[in-house]
Amino acid sequence: MSDTQPDSVVRTYIDTHRAAFLDDLAEWLRIPSVSAQPEHADDVRRSAEWLAAKLKETGFPVAEVWETGGAPAVHAHWPSEDPDAPTVLVYGHHDVQPAALADGWHTDPFEPVVQGGRMYARGAADDKGQVFFHTLGVRAHLAAAGAAAPAVHLKLIVEGEEESGSAHFRELVEARAAELAADVVIVSDTGMWSETTPTVCTGMRGVADCEIDLHGPDQDIHSGAFGGAVPNPATAAARLVAALHDADGKVTVPGFYDGIAELTDAERALIAELPFDESEWLRTAKSHAAAGEAGYSTLERVWARPTAEVNGIGGGYQGPGGKTIVPSSAHVKLSFRLVSGQDPYEVEAAVREWVAARIPDGIRHSITFGAPTRPCLTPLDHPALQSVVRSMGRAFGQKIRFTREGGSGPAADLQDVLGAPVLFLGISVPSDGWHAPNEKVELDLLLKGVETAAYLWGDLADGLRGHRTPRTPA
């Protein structure tokens, strides 16, 4: 079969099954699977059961609901007929953010509406639409290949708690590591730069956060009688925060930058290719100026550099008028976004040591860290990434560029536990309004996601042969 013939078969198959695919997606979107609201617990379960049944109908021999300490997840597995084929695990989530008409929706958020080439509903883009395009994608792949099973051993893990913090996800992955073992993880819970600039995300930052409590006098005391003669915890908090960055915006914690993956000239050039409008970005940020580490562009700072942010600072009297005291206590909340090469536990140890060295005598302190998330980054020359890029290029018919995500997510748990590289395949665009009223998905882009998935499994099967590395699950 010629190189162009499979593309025409894929596109014809997608066009033929488009209406049924969108009807099924709408049916799933009607289930209000809001994981953050206990009153929707039954709906989250119903969503998982619906998806498992639909995956069975799609052809997955294994499709089952997995219990967790919270909301259920869905797992599916469709082995290839080739025992030596690579194994690919697709990640997504079936829970959604809360939504109500009173929030500013134009229509019922759980009654999908198609208008102007868009489908409006909570979860249309984040993340049910991007999970569901894999069902039609794998069927189109089979139609083009004339096969009864995918070219790869295809697995899915679709969690039910992403929108409420993925509290039980890592525990699930650790418990089910053998069943989830894969050569590559594909995350379909991300987006592209814009409708006209298709992109592939190559990494996400990790995060570590902490709260520092400072205690001085055993109670608030008179500043006239004692001020200037005893240590003030609010002053200590202010000095601590002021010392966090130097004049060039670099984090001053010793060892913070040790081992990080520095941007190469080629990566910086690829970021510079993107049509970035800083003034528009500032409007979106509701900020009046850009700032940060000297020597880096705004996108480089957000995507590829580690950061430290003061999330909150307080202590002492906060009411109207004056109250002349030395406060008894103060507190600071900090978060650190991490890049490839940084270990969150090493960062935690360095921050603890840095804080302890700056606490004056007479001030007691405690520091509490939350659960960290590791960063993940796929090298630009990784053969699996090149498969994603080629497959998207075939579907979109244009050059695919590269982005990163400045935020953090559970994808890093899959990389950490399974020892597999994480790649991102998403077709959502910024205007889709994740977490906002009137969330939507562009139907043409959704079907481009279907088409990309149809090409991807064959490309990965060929591209990973001879390039697979031994897995070392935790």
VOSEKOL-943097 format. One record per residue (C-alpha): residue in three letters; x, z, y. Coordinates in steps of 0.5 Angstrom, whole numbers, plus 500, padded with zeros to 3 digits. Example, Ala and Ser with C-alpha at 12.3 -4.5 7.8 and 13.67 -1.06 7.14 Angstrom:
! VOSEKOL-943097
ALA525516491
SER527514498
! end
This chain:
! VOSEKOL-943097
MET500500500
SER503498507
ASP504503512
THR498501516
GLN493501511
PRO493509510
ASP492510517
SER486505517
VAL483509511
VAL484515514
ARG480513520
THR475510517
TYR474516512
ILE473521518
ASP469516522
THR464516516
HIS464523515
ARG464525522
ALA457527523
ALA456532517
PHE463535519
LEU460537526
ASP454539523
ASP458544518
LEU462547524
ALA456548528
GLU453552522
TRP459556522
LEU459557529
ARG452560529
ILE455566525
PRO457571531
SER463574527
VAL465578533
SER470583529
ALA471588535
GLN464590535
PRO462594529
GLU454592529
HIS457585527
ALA461587521
ASP456584517
ASP456577520
VAL464577520
ARG463578512
ARG458573512
SER463568516
ALA468569510
GLU463568505
TRP461562508
LEU468559509
ALA470561502
ALA463557499
LYS465551504
LEU472551501
LYS470551494
GLU465545496
THR471541499
GLY475541493
PHE479548493
PRO479550486
VAL481557488
ALA477560495
GLU475567495
VAL474573500
TRP480578500
GLU478585502
THR482589507
GLY482596510
GLY477592515
ALA474586516
PRO475581510
ALA480575510
VAL479568506
HIS484565501
ALA484558498
HIS489555494
TRP489547492
PRO495546487
SER498539487
GLU499535481
ASP506535482
PRO509541480
ASP515540484
ALA511539490
PRO513544496
THR508549498
VAL504550505
LEU500556507
VAL495554513
TYR494560517
GLY488561522
HIS482566523
HIS474566523
ASP473572527
VAL471571534
GLN471574541
PRO465578544
ALA460573548
ALA453574551
LEU449569556
ALA450575561
ASP457574561
GLY456567565
TRP455562559
HIS450556560
THR447556553
ASP447561548
PRO454562545
PHE452562538
GLU448556538
PRO453550539
VAL451545544
VAL454538544
GLN455535551
GLY459530554
GLY464529548
ARG465537547
MET462542543
TYR460549546
ALA460555542
ARG464561541
GLY469560536
ALA469552537
ALA476552539
ASP479559538
ASP479559532
LYS473556527
GLY474549530
GLN482549528
VAL481552522
PHE475547520
PHE479541521
HIS483542515
THR477541511
LEU476534513
GLY483533514
VAL485534506
ARG479530504
ALA481524508
HIS488525505
LEU486524498
ALA482518500
ALA488515503
ALA492517497
GLY487515492
ALA489522489
ALA485528486
ALA489533489
PRO494534495
ALA501532495
VAL503539497
HIS501546494
LEU496547499
LYS494554501
LEU490558506
ILE489565509
VAL484566514
GLU484573517
GLY478576520
GLU481581525
GLU485577529
GLU481578535
SER481585534
GLY489586533
SER490584526
ALA490591524
HIS490590517
PHE494583516
ARG501585515
GLU499590510
LEU494584506
VAL500579507
GLU505585504
ALA500586498
ARG499579497
ALA506576498
ALA506573491
GLU499569492
LEU501567499
ALA508565498
ALA510558501
ASP516554503
VAL512553510
VAL507556514
ILE502552519
VAL499556524
SER492553527
ASP491558532
THR494555538
GLY494549543
MET497543546
TRP499542554
SER493538556
GLU489532553
THR494527555
THR500530553
PRO500532546
THR505537544
VAL507542538
CYS509549539
THR516551536
GLY515558537
MET512565539
ARG515571543
GLY515578539
VAL513584543
ALA515592543
ASP511597547
CYS512604549
GLU509610553
ILE514615556
ASP511621558
LEU515626563
HIS514633564
GLY517638569
PRO514644572
ASP509647567
GLN504646572
ASP503642579
ILE507647584
HIS507647592
SER512642595
GLY514646601
ALA516652597
PHE519648591
GLY520641593
GLY527639593
ALA529645589
VAL526643582
PRO526636579
ASN520632580
PRO518628574
ALA514622578
THR521621582
ALA524621575
ALA519616573
ALA520611579
ARG528611578
LEU527609571
VAL523604573
ALA527602578
ALA533601574
LEU530597569
HIS532590572
ASP538588576
ALA538584582
ASP538578578
GLY532580574
LYS536581568
VAL534587563
THR539593564
VAL538596557
PRO545595554
GLY545591548
PHE538588550
TYR541580550
ASP545581544
GLY544576539
ILE539572542
ALA538564541
GLU540561548
LEU537555550
THR541549549
ASP541543554
ALA537539549
GLU531544549
ARG532545557
ALA531538558
LEU525537553
ILE522543557
ALA523540564
GLU520533561
LEU513537561
PRO508535567
PHE509542570
ASP506544577
GLU508551579
SER503551585
GLU497550580
TRP500555575
LEU501560580
ARG493559582
THR492560575
ALA496567575
LYS493569581
SER500570584
HIS503568590
ALA510567588
ALA514566582
ALA519571580
GLY524573574
GLU531572571
ALA535568575
GLY538561573
TYR532560569
SER525556570
THR518559570
LEU517555563
GLU524558561
ARG522565563
VAL515565560
TRP517561553
ALA524563552
ARG527569555
PRO526576553
THR523580558
ALA521587560
GLU515589564
VAL512595567
ASN505595565
GLY503602568
ILE506608572
GLY503614574
GLY503622575
GLY501627580
TYR495627585
GLN491620585
GLY485622589
PRO483621597
GLY488625602
GLY494629601
LYS496634596
THR503637597
ILE505638590
VAL511637585
PRO507634580
SER507637573
SER508630569
ALA508623570
HIS508617565
VAL510610564
LYS508604560
LEU513599558
SER513592554
PHE518588552
ARG517580550
LEU522578545
VAL526572543
SER529569536
GLY535573535
GLN532580537
ASP530585532
PRO524590535
TYR527596532
GLU534595535
VAL531594541
GLU527600540
ALA533604539
ALA536601545
VAL531603549
ARG530610547
GLU538611548
TRP537608555
VAL531612557
ALA535619555
ALA541617559
ARG537617565
ILE533623564
PRO535629569
ASP536636567
GLY530640567
ILE525634565
ARG523634558
HIS521627556
SER518623549
ILE517616548
THR512613543
PHE513606541
GLY507602538
ALA507597532
PRO512591534
THR511584533
ARG517580531
PRO519573535
CYS519566531
LEU522560532
THR523553529
PRO529549530
LEU527542533
ASP531539527
HIS527542522
PRO524537517
ALA518541517
LEU517540524
GLN519533524
SER513532519
VAL508535524
VAL511531530
ARG511525526
SER504526523
MET501528530
GLY504522533
ARG501517528
ALA494521530
PHE495520538
GLY499514538
GLN504517543
LYS510521544
ILE509528542
ARG513533546
PHE515541545
THR512547548
ARG513555546
GLU508560547
GLY510566551
GLY505571548
SER505574541
GLY501574534
PRO501575527
ALA504569525
ALA511573525
ASP508577520
LEU508571515
GLN515569517
ASP517576516
VAL514578510
LEU514571506
GLY521569509
ALA518562510
PRO519558517
VAL512558521
LEU510551525
PHE504550529
LEU499545529
GLY493546534
ILE489541538
SER486546543
VAL487545551
PRO487550557
SER480548559
ASP477550552
GLY476557555
TRP479561550
HIS475568550
ALA472566556
PRO464564558
ASN463557556
GLU468556550
LYS468549548
VAL472544544
GLU474537545
LEU471533540
ASP476527540
LEU481532540
LEU478536534
LEU478529530
LYS485528532
GLY487534529
VAL483532522
GLU487526522
THR494529523
ALA492534518
ALA490528513
TYR497525515
LEU501531514
TRP501533507
GLY504527505
ASP509527510
LEU511534508
ALA511533501
ASP516527502
GLY520531508
LEU521537505
ARG524534498
GLY532536498
HIS531541504
ARG527547501
THR531553502
PRO530559497
ARG525564499
THR526571500
PRO519575501
ALA520582503
! end
